[in-house]
Amino acid sequence: MRRTLTPFLMLALLAGCTGRNPMTIERPNARTALEERAFNTLLVSERIITTAEASNAAGTLPDFMRPLINGLIDAHNAGKAAADSYVAVIGADTADEQALALVNLMNDLDGAITKMFQRGGTP
């Protein structure tokens, strides 16, 4: 039973963390919609990672979730680096190039999150 509930418990945790809409938080200092969307995507992945780390420490993270979590961590780290690069150059000549890189990496991160939940909690 624990195996089928773990991903759903993660989603429930996310729903309880942010108020009205569990997947979006206004970032007061965001200068662009892309920056705000990246922030929200990174926030969701960070919460999933934190929950998975706690489950792992408690010994309740199913083995089949480990590679999915590792893929999520890799995508999160790459997305965070791209977001930092984009924020640093907003308004500069290279902003469009950084924005494209950020969009691509956010799509990868979204794919990693989606892949975790498409499994439906089954090995």
VOSERO-488697 format. One record per residue: y, x negated, z negated of N, C-alpha, C in turn; residue in three letters; residue number from 1. Coordinates in Angstrom, 1 decimal. Atoms other than C-alpha are relative to their C-alpha. Layout:
<atom n_c2="Y" n_c1="X" n_c3="Z" ca_c2="Y" ca_c1="X" ca_c3="Z" c_c2="Y" c_c1="X" c_c3="Z" residu="ALA" num="NUM"/>
...
***
This chain:
<atom n_c2="-1.2" n_c1="-0.8" n_c3="0.0" ca_c2="0.0" ca_c1="0.0" ca_c3="0.0" c_c2="1.3" c_c1="-0.9" c_c3="0.0" residu="MET" num="1"/>
<atom n_c2="-1.2" n_c1="0.8" n_c3="0.1" ca_c2="2.4" ca_c1="-2.8" ca_c3="-0.8" c_c2="0.4" c_c1="-0.5" c_c3="1.4" residu="ARG" num="2"/>
<atom n_c2="-0.3" n_c1="0.5" n_c3="-1.4" ca_c2="2.1" ca_c1="-4.1" ca_c3="2.8" c_c2="0.8" c_c1="0.9" c_c3="0.8" residu="ARG" num="3"/>
<atom n_c2="-0.6" n_c1="-1.0" n_c3="-0.8" ca_c2="3.3" ca_c1="-0.9" ca_c3="4.3" c_c2="1.4" c_c1="0.3" c_c3="-0.5" residu="THR" num="4"/>
<atom n_c2="-1.3" n_c1="-0.4" n_c3="0.6" ca_c2="6.3" ca_c1="-0.5" ca_c3="2.0" c_c2="1.0" c_c1="-1.2" c_c3="0.0" residu="LEU" num="5"/>
<atom n_c2="-0.9" n_c1="1.1" n_c3="0.1" ca_c2="7.8" ca_c1="-4.0" ca_c3="2.0" c_c2="1.2" c_c1="0.1" c_c3="1.0" residu="THR" num="6"/>
<atom n_c2="-1.2" n_c1="-0.1" n_c3="-0.9" ca_c2="10.0" ca_c1="-3.6" ca_c3="5.2" c_c2="0.9" c_c1="1.2" c_c3="-0.3" residu="PRO" num="7"/>
<atom n_c2="-0.8" n_c1="-1.2" n_c3="0.3" ca_c2="11.0" ca_c1="-0.1" ca_c3="4.2" c_c2="0.8" c_c1="-0.2" c_c3="-1.3" residu="PHE" num="8"/>
<atom n_c2="-0.8" n_c1="0.3" n_c3="1.3" ca_c2="12.0" ca_c1="-1.3" ca_c3="0.7" c_c2="1.2" c_c1="-0.9" c_c3="0.4" residu="LEU" num="9"/>
<atom n_c2="-1.2" n_c1="0.8" n_c3="-0.4" ca_c2="14.2" ca_c1="-3.9" ca_c3="2.4" c_c2="1.1" c_c1="0.8" c_c3="0.6" residu="MET" num="10"/>
<atom n_c2="-0.9" n_c1="-0.9" n_c3="-0.6" ca_c2="15.8" ca_c1="-1.2" ca_c3="4.5" c_c2="0.7" c_c1="0.8" c_c3="-1.1" residu="LEU" num="11"/>
<atom n_c2="-0.6" n_c1="-0.8" n_c3="1.1" ca_c2="16.3" ca_c1="0.9" ca_c3="1.4" c_c2="1.0" c_c1="-0.8" c_c3="-0.8" residu="ALA" num="12"/>
<atom n_c2="-0.9" n_c1="0.9" n_c3="0.7" ca_c2="17.9" ca_c1="-2.0" ca_c3="-0.4" c_c2="1.3" c_c1="-0.1" c_c3="0.7" residu="LEU" num="13"/>
<atom n_c2="-1.2" n_c1="0.1" n_c3="-0.9" ca_c2="20.3" ca_c1="-2.4" ca_c3="2.5" c_c2="0.9" c_c1="1.2" c_c3="-0.1" residu="LEU" num="14"/>
<atom n_c2="-0.7" n_c1="-1.3" n_c3="0.1" ca_c2="21.2" ca_c1="1.3" ca_c3="2.3" c_c2="0.8" c_c1="0.1" c_c3="-1.3" residu="ALA" num="15"/>
<atom n_c2="-0.6" n_c1="-0.2" n_c3="1.3" ca_c2="22.1" ca_c1="1.0" ca_c3="-1.3" c_c2="1.1" c_c1="-1.0" c_c3="-0.3" residu="GLY" num="16"/>
<atom n_c2="-0.9" n_c1="1.1" n_c3="0.3" ca_c2="24.3" ca_c1="-2.1" ca_c3="-1.0" c_c2="1.4" c_c1="0.2" c_c3="0.4" residu="CYS" num="17"/>
<atom n_c2="-1.3" n_c1="0.0" n_c3="-0.7" ca_c2="27.3" ca_c1="-1.1" ca_c3="1.0" c_c2="0.8" c_c1="1.2" c_c3="-0.1" residu="THR" num="18"/>
<atom n_c2="-0.9" n_c1="-1.1" n_c3="0.1" ca_c2="28.6" ca_c1="2.3" ca_c3="0.2" c_c2="-0.4" c_c1="1.0" c_c3="1.1" residu="GLY" num="19"/>
<atom n_c2="0.2" n_c1="-1.1" n_c3="-1.0" ca_c2="29.0" ca_c1="4.9" ca_c3="3.0" c_c2="-0.9" c_c1="-0.3" c_c3="1.1" residu="ARG" num="20"/>
<atom n_c2="0.9" n_c1="0.4" n_c3="-1.1" ca_c2="27.5" ca_c1="3.2" ca_c3="6.0" c_c2="-0.7" c_c1="-1.3" c_c3="-0.4" residu="ASN" num="21"/>
<atom n_c2="0.7" n_c1="1.2" n_c3="0.5" ca_c2="24.8" ca_c1="0.7" ca_c3="5.0" c_c2="0.1" c_c1="-1.2" c_c3="1.0" residu="PRO" num="22"/>
<atom n_c2="0.0" n_c1="1.1" n_c3="-1.0" ca_c2="25.3" ca_c1="-1.4" ca_c3="8.2" c_c2="1.4" c_c1="-0.5" c_c3="0.3" residu="MET" num="23"/>
<atom n_c2="-1.3" n_c1="0.6" n_c3="-0.3" ca_c2="29.0" ca_c1="-1.9" ca_c3="8.3" c_c2="0.9" c_c1="0.0" c_c3="-1.2" residu="THR" num="24"/>
<atom n_c2="-1.0" n_c1="0.2" n_c3="1.0" ca_c2="31.7" ca_c1="-3.2" ca_c3="6.0" c_c2="1.3" c_c1="-0.5" c_c3="0.7" residu="ILE" num="25"/>
<atom n_c2="-1.2" n_c1="0.5" n_c3="-0.6" ca_c2="35.3" ca_c1="-3.6" ca_c3="7.0" c_c2="0.4" c_c1="-1.4" c_c3="-0.6" residu="GLU" num="26"/>
<atom n_c2="-0.4" n_c1="1.4" n_c3="0.3" ca_c2="36.4" ca_c1="-7.2" ca_c3="7.0" c_c2="1.5" c_c1="0.0" c_c3="0.1" residu="ARG" num="27"/>
<atom n_c2="-1.5" n_c1="-0.2" n_c3="-0.1" ca_c2="40.1" ca_c1="-7.0" ca_c3="6.1" c_c2="0.7" c_c1="-1.1" c_c3="0.8" residu="PRO" num="28"/>
<atom n_c2="-0.7" n_c1="1.0" n_c3="-0.7" ca_c2="41.0" ca_c1="-10.3" ca_c3="7.7" c_c2="-0.5" c_c1="-0.3" c_c3="1.4" residu="ASN" num="29"/>
<atom n_c2="0.6" n_c1="0.2" n_c3="-1.3" ca_c2="39.0" ca_c1="-9.9" ca_c3="10.9" c_c2="1.1" c_c1="0.1" c_c3="1.1" residu="ALA" num="30"/>
<atom n_c2="-1.0" n_c1="0.0" n_c3="-1.0" ca_c2="41.2" ca_c1="-10.7" ca_c3="13.9" c_c2="-0.4" c_c1="0.7" c_c3="1.3" residu="ARG" num="31"/>
<atom n_c2="0.5" n_c1="-0.7" n_c3="-1.2" ca_c2="38.9" ca_c1="-9.2" ca_c3="16.6" c_c2="-1.2" c_c1="0.9" c_c3="-0.4" residu="THR" num="32"/>
<atom n_c2="1.1" n_c1="-0.9" n_c3="0.3" ca_c2="36.3" ca_c1="-6.5" ca_c3="16.8" c_c2="-1.3" c_c1="-0.9" c_c3="0.1" residu="ALA" num="33"/>
<atom n_c2="1.2" n_c1="0.9" n_c3="-0.1" ca_c2="33.7" ca_c1="-9.3" ca_c3="17.8" c_c2="-0.2" c_c1="-0.7" c_c3="-1.4" residu="LEU" num="34"/>
<atom n_c2="0.1" n_c1="0.7" n_c3="1.3" ca_c2="34.5" ca_c1="-11.2" ca_c3="14.6" c_c2="-0.5" c_c1="1.0" c_c3="-1.1" residu="GLU" num="35"/>
<atom n_c2="0.4" n_c1="-1.0" n_c3="1.0" ca_c2="34.0" ca_c1="-8.0" ca_c3="12.5" c_c2="-1.5" c_c1="0.4" c_c3="0.2" residu="GLU" num="36"/>
<atom n_c2="1.4" n_c1="-0.3" n_c3="-0.3" ca_c2="30.7" ca_c1="-7.1" ca_c3="14.3" c_c2="-0.9" c_c1="-1.2" c_c3="-0.4" residu="ARG" num="37"/>
<atom n_c2="0.8" n_c1="1.2" n_c3="0.4" ca_c2="29.4" ca_c1="-10.7" ca_c3="13.8" c_c2="-0.1" c_c1="0.0" c_c3="-1.5" residu="ALA" num="38"/>
<atom n_c2="0.1" n_c1="0.0" n_c3="1.5" ca_c2="30.3" ca_c1="-10.5" ca_c3="10.1" c_c2="-1.0" c_c1="1.0" c_c3="-0.5" residu="PHE" num="39"/>
<atom n_c2="0.9" n_c1="-1.1" n_c3="0.5" ca_c2="28.4" ca_c1="-7.2" ca_c3="9.7" c_c2="-1.5" c_c1="-0.4" c_c3="0.3" residu="ASN" num="40"/>
<atom n_c2="1.4" n_c1="0.4" n_c3="-0.4" ca_c2="25.3" ca_c1="-8.5" ca_c3="11.6" c_c2="-0.5" c_c1="-1.1" c_c3="-1.0" residu="THR" num="41"/>
<atom n_c2="0.4" n_c1="1.1" n_c3="0.9" ca_c2="25.3" ca_c1="-11.7" ca_c3="9.5" c_c2="-0.2" c_c1="0.5" c_c3="-1.4" residu="LEU" num="42"/>
<atom n_c2="0.2" n_c1="-0.5" n_c3="1.3" ca_c2="25.7" ca_c1="-9.7" ca_c3="6.3" c_c2="-1.3" c_c1="0.7" c_c3="-0.1" residu="LEU" num="43"/>
<atom n_c2="1.3" n_c1="-0.7" n_c3="0.1" ca_c2="22.7" ca_c1="-7.5" ca_c3="7.1" c_c2="-1.1" c_c1="-1.0" c_c3="0.0" residu="VAL" num="44"/>
<atom n_c2="1.1" n_c1="1.0" n_c3="-0.1" ca_c2="20.6" ca_c1="-10.5" ca_c3="8.0" c_c2="-0.1" c_c1="-0.8" c_c3="-1.3" residu="SER" num="45"/>
<atom n_c2="0.0" n_c1="0.7" n_c3="1.3" ca_c2="21.7" ca_c1="-12.3" ca_c3="4.8" c_c2="-0.7" c_c1="0.8" c_c3="-1.1" residu="GLU" num="46"/>
<atom n_c2="0.6" n_c1="-0.8" n_c3="1.0" ca_c2="20.7" ca_c1="-9.4" ca_c3="2.7" c_c2="-1.5" c_c1="0.1" c_c3="0.2" residu="ARG" num="47"/>
<atom n_c2="1.4" n_c1="0.0" n_c3="-0.2" ca_c2="17.3" ca_c1="-9.2" ca_c3="4.3" c_c2="-0.7" c_c1="-1.3" c_c3="-0.4" residu="ILE" num="48"/>
<atom n_c2="0.5" n_c1="1.3" n_c3="0.4" ca_c2="16.8" ca_c1="-12.9" ca_c3="3.8" c_c2="-0.1" c_c1="-0.1" c_c3="-1.5" residu="ILE" num="49"/>
<atom n_c2="0.0" n_c1="0.1" n_c3="1.4" ca_c2="17.8" ca_c1="-12.7" ca_c3="0.2" c_c2="-1.1" c_c1="0.9" c_c3="-0.7" residu="THR" num="50"/>
<atom n_c2="1.1" n_c1="-0.8" n_c3="0.5" ca_c2="15.4" ca_c1="-9.8" ca_c3="-0.4" c_c2="-1.3" c_c1="-0.6" c_c3="0.2" residu="THR" num="51"/>
<atom n_c2="1.3" n_c1="0.6" n_c3="-0.3" ca_c2="12.6" ca_c1="-11.6" ca_c3="1.3" c_c2="-0.2" c_c1="-1.2" c_c3="-0.9" residu="ALA" num="52"/>
<atom n_c2="0.2" n_c1="1.1" n_c3="0.9" ca_c2="13.2" ca_c1="-14.7" ca_c3="-0.8" c_c2="-0.4" c_c1="0.5" c_c3="-1.4" residu="GLU" num="53"/>
<atom n_c2="0.4" n_c1="-0.6" n_c3="1.3" ca_c2="13.0" ca_c1="-12.6" ca_c3="-3.9" c_c2="-1.4" c_c1="0.5" c_c3="0.0" residu="ALA" num="54"/>
<atom n_c2="1.4" n_c1="-0.4" n_c3="-0.1" ca_c2="9.8" ca_c1="-11.0" ca_c3="-2.7" c_c2="-0.9" c_c1="-1.1" c_c3="0.0" residu="SER" num="55"/>
<atom n_c2="0.8" n_c1="1.2" n_c3="-0.1" ca_c2="8.4" ca_c1="-14.4" ca_c3="-1.9" c_c2="-0.2" c_c1="-0.6" c_c3="-1.4" residu="ASN" num="56"/>
<atom n_c2="0.0" n_c1="0.6" n_c3="1.3" ca_c2="9.3" ca_c1="-15.7" ca_c3="-5.3" c_c2="-0.9" c_c1="0.8" c_c3="-1.0" residu="ALA" num="57"/>
<atom n_c2="0.8" n_c1="-0.9" n_c3="0.8" ca_c2="7.6" ca_c1="-12.7" ca_c3="-6.9" c_c2="-1.4" c_c1="0.1" c_c3="0.5" residu="ALA" num="58"/>
<atom n_c2="1.3" n_c1="0.0" n_c3="-0.6" ca_c2="4.6" ca_c1="-13.2" ca_c3="-4.7" c_c2="-0.4" c_c1="1.3" c_c3="0.6" residu="GLY" num="59"/>
<atom n_c2="0.3" n_c1="-1.3" n_c3="-0.7" ca_c2="4.9" ca_c1="-9.8" ca_c3="-3.0" c_c2="0.4" c_c1="0.0" c_c3="1.5" residu="THR" num="60"/>
<atom n_c2="-0.3" n_c1="0.0" n_c3="-1.5" ca_c2="6.0" ca_c1="-10.9" ca_c3="0.5" c_c2="-1.3" c_c1="-0.2" c_c3="0.7" residu="LEU" num="61"/>
<atom n_c2="1.3" n_c1="0.2" n_c3="-0.7" ca_c2="3.0" ca_c1="-10.3" ca_c3="2.8" c_c2="0.1" c_c1="-1.2" c_c3="1.0" residu="PRO" num="62"/>
<atom n_c2="0.0" n_c1="1.2" n_c3="-0.9" ca_c2="1.9" ca_c1="-13.3" ca_c3="4.8" c_c2="0.4" c_c1="0.3" c_c3="1.4" residu="ASP" num="63"/>
<atom n_c2="-0.4" n_c1="-0.2" n_c3="-1.3" ca_c2="2.5" ca_c1="-11.6" ca_c3="8.1" c_c2="1.5" c_c1="0.1" c_c3="0.2" residu="PHE" num="64"/>
<atom n_c2="-1.5" n_c1="-0.1" n_c3="-0.1" ca_c2="6.2" ca_c1="-11.3" ca_c3="7.3" c_c2="0.6" c_c1="-1.4" c_c3="0.0" residu="MET" num="65"/>
<atom n_c2="-0.6" n_c1="1.4" n_c3="0.1" ca_c2="6.7" ca_c1="-15.1" ca_c3="6.8" c_c2="0.5" c_c1="-0.5" c_c3="1.3" residu="ARG" num="66"/>
<atom n_c2="-0.5" n_c1="0.5" n_c3="-1.3" ca_c2="7.0" ca_c1="-16.0" ca_c3="10.5" c_c2="1.2" c_c1="0.8" c_c3="0.4" residu="PRO" num="67"/>
<atom n_c2="-1.1" n_c1="-0.8" n_c3="-0.3" ca_c2="9.3" ca_c1="-13.1" ca_c3="11.0" c_c2="1.3" c_c1="-0.3" c_c3="-0.8" residu="LEU" num="68"/>
<atom n_c2="-1.1" n_c1="0.4" n_c3="0.9" ca_c2="11.5" ca_c1="-14.1" ca_c3="8.1" c_c2="0.5" c_c1="-1.4" c_c3="0.5" residu="ILE" num="69"/>
<atom n_c2="-0.4" n_c1="1.3" n_c3="-0.4" ca_c2="11.5" ca_c1="-17.7" ca_c3="9.3" c_c2="0.8" c_c1="0.1" c_c3="1.3" residu="ASN" num="70"/>
<atom n_c2="-0.8" n_c1="-0.2" n_c3="-1.3" ca_c2="12.7" ca_c1="-16.5" ca_c3="12.8" c_c2="1.3" c_c1="0.6" c_c3="-0.3" residu="GLY" num="71"/>
<atom n_c2="-1.3" n_c1="-0.6" n_c3="0.3" ca_c2="15.4" ca_c1="-14.4" ca_c3="11.2" c_c2="0.9" c_c1="-1.1" c_c3="-0.6" residu="LEU" num="72"/>
<atom n_c2="-0.8" n_c1="1.1" n_c3="0.6" ca_c2="16.6" ca_c1="-17.4" ca_c3="9.1" c_c2="0.6" c_c1="-0.9" c_c3="1.1" residu="ILE" num="73"/>
<atom n_c2="-0.5" n_c1="0.9" n_c3="-1.1" ca_c2="16.8" ca_c1="-19.6" ca_c3="12.3" c_c2="1.1" c_c1="0.7" c_c3="0.8" residu="ASP" num="74"/>
<atom n_c2="-1.0" n_c1="-0.8" n_c3="-0.8" ca_c2="18.7" ca_c1="-16.8" ca_c3="14.2" c_c2="1.3" c_c1="0.1" c_c3="-0.9" residu="ALA" num="75"/>
<atom n_c2="-1.2" n_c1="-0.2" n_c3="0.8" ca_c2="21.0" ca_c1="-16.2" ca_c3="11.2" c_c2="0.8" c_c1="-1.3" c_c3="-0.1" residu="HIS" num="76"/>
<atom n_c2="-0.8" n_c1="1.3" n_c3="0.1" ca_c2="21.9" ca_c1="-19.9" ca_c3="10.9" c_c2="0.7" c_c1="-0.3" c_c3="1.3" residu="ASN" num="77"/>
<atom n_c2="-0.7" n_c1="0.2" n_c3="-1.3" ca_c2="22.6" ca_c1="-20.2" ca_c3="14.6" c_c2="1.2" c_c1="0.9" c_c3="0.2" residu="ALA" num="78"/>
<atom n_c2="-1.1" n_c1="-1.0" n_c3="-0.1" ca_c2="24.7" ca_c1="-17.0" ca_c3="14.5" c_c2="1.1" c_c1="-0.3" c_c3="-0.9" residu="GLY" num="79"/>
<atom n_c2="-1.0" n_c1="0.4" n_c3="0.9" ca_c2="26.6" ca_c1="-18.2" ca_c3="11.5" c_c2="0.8" c_c1="-1.2" c_c3="0.6" residu="LYS" num="80"/>
<atom n_c2="-0.7" n_c1="1.2" n_c3="-0.6" ca_c2="27.5" ca_c1="-21.5" ca_c3="13.2" c_c2="0.8" c_c1="0.5" c_c3="1.2" residu="ALA" num="81"/>
<atom n_c2="-0.8" n_c1="-0.5" n_c3="-1.2" ca_c2="28.6" ca_c1="-19.6" ca_c3="16.4" c_c2="1.2" c_c1="0.8" c_c3="-0.5" residu="ALA" num="82"/>
<atom n_c2="-1.1" n_c1="-0.8" n_c3="0.6" ca_c2="30.7" ca_c1="-17.2" ca_c3="14.3" c_c2="1.1" c_c1="-0.9" c_c3="-0.5" residu="ALA" num="83"/>
<atom n_c2="-1.0" n_c1="1.0" n_c3="0.6" ca_c2="32.4" ca_c1="-20.1" ca_c3="12.5" c_c2="0.8" c_c1="-0.7" c_c3="1.2" residu="ASP" num="84"/>
<atom n_c2="-0.7" n_c1="0.6" n_c3="-1.2" ca_c2="33.1" ca_c1="-21.8" ca_c3="15.9" c_c2="1.0" c_c1="1.0" c_c3="0.7" residu="SER" num="85"/>
<atom n_c2="-0.9" n_c1="-1.0" n_c3="-0.7" ca_c2="34.5" ca_c1="-18.6" ca_c3="17.4" c_c2="1.2" c_c1="0.3" c_c3="-0.9" residu="TYR" num="86"/>
<atom n_c2="-1.1" n_c1="-0.3" n_c3="0.9" ca_c2="36.7" ca_c1="-17.8" ca_c3="14.4" c_c2="1.0" c_c1="-1.2" c_c3="0.0" residu="VAL" num="87"/>
<atom n_c2="-0.9" n_c1="1.2" n_c3="-0.1" ca_c2="38.1" ca_c1="-21.4" ca_c3="14.6" c_c2="0.9" c_c1="-0.1" c_c3="1.2" residu="ALA" num="88"/>
<atom n_c2="-0.8" n_c1="0.2" n_c3="-1.3" ca_c2="39.3" ca_c1="-21.0" ca_c3="18.2" c_c2="0.5" c_c1="1.4" c_c3="0.5" residu="VAL" num="89"/>
<atom n_c2="-0.6" n_c1="-1.3" n_c3="-0.5" ca_c2="40.4" ca_c1="-17.3" ca_c3="18.4" c_c2="1.5" c_c1="-0.3" c_c3="0.5" residu="ILE" num="90"/>
<atom n_c2="-1.4" n_c1="0.1" n_c3="-0.6" ca_c2="43.5" ca_c1="-17.3" ca_c3="20.7" c_c2="0.1" c_c1="-1.3" c_c3="0.8" residu="GLY" num="91"/>
<atom n_c2="0.0" n_c1="1.3" n_c3="-0.8" ca_c2="42.7" ca_c1="-20.8" ca_c3="22.1" c_c2="-0.6" c_c1="0.2" c_c3="1.4" residu="ALA" num="92"/>
<atom n_c2="0.6" n_c1="0.0" n_c3="-1.4" ca_c2="41.7" ca_c1="-21.6" ca_c3="25.7" c_c2="-1.5" c_c1="0.2" c_c3="0.0" residu="ASP" num="93"/>
<atom n_c2="1.4" n_c1="0.0" n_c3="0.1" ca_c2="38.1" ca_c1="-22.0" ca_c3="24.6" c_c2="-0.6" c_c1="1.3" c_c3="-0.7" residu="THR" num="94"/>
<atom n_c2="0.4" n_c1="-1.2" n_c3="0.8" ca_c2="37.9" ca_c1="-18.6" ca_c3="22.8" c_c2="-1.0" c_c1="0.8" c_c3="0.8" residu="ALA" num="95"/>
<atom n_c2="0.9" n_c1="-0.8" n_c3="-0.8" ca_c2="36.2" ca_c1="-16.8" ca_c3="25.7" c_c2="-1.4" c_c1="-0.6" c_c3="0.1" residu="ASP" num="96"/>
<atom n_c2="1.2" n_c1="0.7" n_c3="0.0" ca_c2="33.5" ca_c1="-19.5" ca_c3="25.9" c_c2="-0.8" c_c1="0.2" c_c3="-1.3" residu="GLU" num="97"/>
<atom n_c2="0.6" n_c1="-0.2" n_c3="1.3" ca_c2="32.9" ca_c1="-19.3" ca_c3="22.2" c_c2="-0.4" c_c1="1.4" c_c3="-0.3" residu="GLN" num="98"/>
<atom n_c2="0.4" n_c1="-1.4" n_c3="0.1" ca_c2="32.9" ca_c1="-15.5" ca_c3="22.3" c_c2="-1.3" c_c1="0.3" c_c3="0.7" residu="ALA" num="99"/>
<atom n_c2="1.2" n_c1="-0.2" n_c3="-0.8" ca_c2="30.2" ca_c1="-15.5" ca_c3="24.9" c_c2="-1.2" c_c1="-0.6" c_c3="-0.8" residu="LEU" num="100"/>
<atom n_c2="1.0" n_c1="0.6" n_c3="0.8" ca_c2="28.1" ca_c1="-17.9" ca_c3="22.8" c_c2="-0.3" c_c1="0.8" c_c3="-1.2" residu="ALA" num="101"/>
<atom n_c2="0.2" n_c1="-0.8" n_c3="1.2" ca_c2="28.6" ca_c1="-15.8" ca_c3="19.7" c_c2="-0.7" c_c1="1.3" c_c3="0.4" residu="LEU" num="102"/>
<atom n_c2="0.7" n_c1="-1.2" n_c3="-0.4" ca_c2="27.6" ca_c1="-12.6" ca_c3="21.5" c_c2="-1.5" c_c1="-0.2" c_c3="0.3" residu="VAL" num="103"/>
<atom n_c2="1.4" n_c1="0.3" n_c3="-0.3" ca_c2="24.4" ca_c1="-14.2" ca_c3="22.8" c_c2="-0.8" c_c1="-0.3" c_c3="-1.3" residu="ASN" num="104"/>
<atom n_c2="0.7" n_c1="0.3" n_c3="1.2" ca_c2="23.5" ca_c1="-15.5" ca_c3="19.4" c_c2="-0.1" c_c1="1.2" c_c3="-0.9" residu="LEU" num="105"/>
<atom n_c2="0.1" n_c1="-1.2" n_c3="0.8" ca_c2="24.3" ca_c1="-12.2" ca_c3="17.7" c_c2="-1.1" c_c1="0.9" c_c3="0.6" residu="MET" num="106"/>
<atom n_c2="1.1" n_c1="-0.8" n_c3="-0.6" ca_c2="22.0" ca_c1="-10.5" ca_c3="20.2" c_c2="-1.4" c_c1="-0.6" c_c3="-0.4" residu="ASN" num="107"/>
<atom n_c2="1.2" n_c1="0.6" n_c3="0.5" ca_c2="19.3" ca_c1="-13.0" ca_c3="19.2" c_c2="-0.3" c_c1="0.4" c_c3="-1.4" residu="ASP" num="108"/>
<atom n_c2="0.1" n_c1="-0.4" n_c3="1.4" ca_c2="19.9" ca_c1="-12.2" ca_c3="15.5" c_c2="-0.4" c_c1="1.5" c_c3="-0.1" residu="LEU" num="109"/>
<atom n_c2="0.3" n_c1="-1.4" n_c3="0.0" ca_c2="19.8" ca_c1="-8.5" ca_c3="16.2" c_c2="-1.5" c_c1="0.2" c_c3="0.4" residu="ASP" num="110"/>
<atom n_c2="1.4" n_c1="-0.1" n_c3="-0.4" ca_c2="16.5" ca_c1="-9.0" ca_c3="18.0" c_c2="-0.9" c_c1="-0.4" c_c3="-1.1" residu="GLY" num="111"/>
<atom n_c2="0.8" n_c1="0.5" n_c3="1.1" ca_c2="15.1" ca_c1="-10.9" ca_c3="15.1" c_c2="-0.1" c_c1="1.1" c_c3="-1.1" residu="ALA" num="112"/>
<atom n_c2="0.0" n_c1="-1.0" n_c3="1.0" ca_c2="16.1" ca_c1="-8.1" ca_c3="12.7" c_c2="-0.9" c_c1="1.2" c_c3="0.5" residu="ILE" num="113"/>
<atom n_c2="0.7" n_c1="-1.1" n_c3="-0.6" ca_c2="14.7" ca_c1="-5.4" ca_c3="15.1" c_c2="-1.5" c_c1="-0.3" c_c3="0.0" residu="THR" num="114"/>
<atom n_c2="1.4" n_c1="0.4" n_c3="-0.1" ca_c2="11.4" ca_c1="-7.3" ca_c3="15.5" c_c2="-0.7" c_c1="0.2" c_c3="-1.4" residu="LYS" num="115"/>
<atom n_c2="0.6" n_c1="-0.2" n_c3="1.4" ca_c2="10.9" ca_c1="-7.2" ca_c3="11.7" c_c2="-0.4" c_c1="1.4" c_c3="-0.2" residu="MET" num="116"/>
<atom n_c2="0.3" n_c1="-1.4" n_c3="0.3" ca_c2="11.1" ca_c1="-3.5" ca_c3="11.6" c_c2="-0.8" c_c1="0.7" c_c3="1.0" residu="PHE" num="117"/>
<atom n_c2="0.9" n_c1="-0.6" n_c3="-1.0" ca_c2="9.3" ca_c1="-2.7" ca_c3="14.8" c_c2="-1.5" c_c1="-0.1" c_c3="-0.4" residu="GLN" num="118"/>
<atom n_c2="1.4" n_c1="0.2" n_c3="0.4" ca_c2="6.1" ca_c1="-4.0" ca_c3="13.2" c_c2="-0.4" c_c1="1.2" c_c3="-0.9" residu="ARG" num="119"/>
<atom n_c2="0.3" n_c1="-1.1" n_c3="0.8" ca_c2="6.4" ca_c1="-0.9" ca_c3="11.0" c_c2="-0.7" c_c1="-0.3" c_c3="-1.4" residu="GLY" num="120"/>
<atom n_c2="0.6" n_c1="0.4" n_c3="1.3" ca_c2="5.3" ca_c1="-2.9" ca_c3="8.0" c_c2="-1.5" c_c1="-0.2" c_c3="0.0" residu="GLY" num="121"/>
<atom n_c2="1.4" n_c1="0.3" n_c3="0.0" ca_c2="1.8" ca_c1="-3.5" ca_c3="9.2" c_c2="-0.3" c_c1="-1.4" c_c3="0.6" residu="THR" num="122"/>
<atom n_c2="0.3" n_c1="1.3" n_c3="-0.5" ca_c2="0.2" ca_c1="-6.9" ca_c3="9.8" c_c2="-0.5" c_c1="0.0" c_c3="1.4" residu="PRO" num="123"/>
***
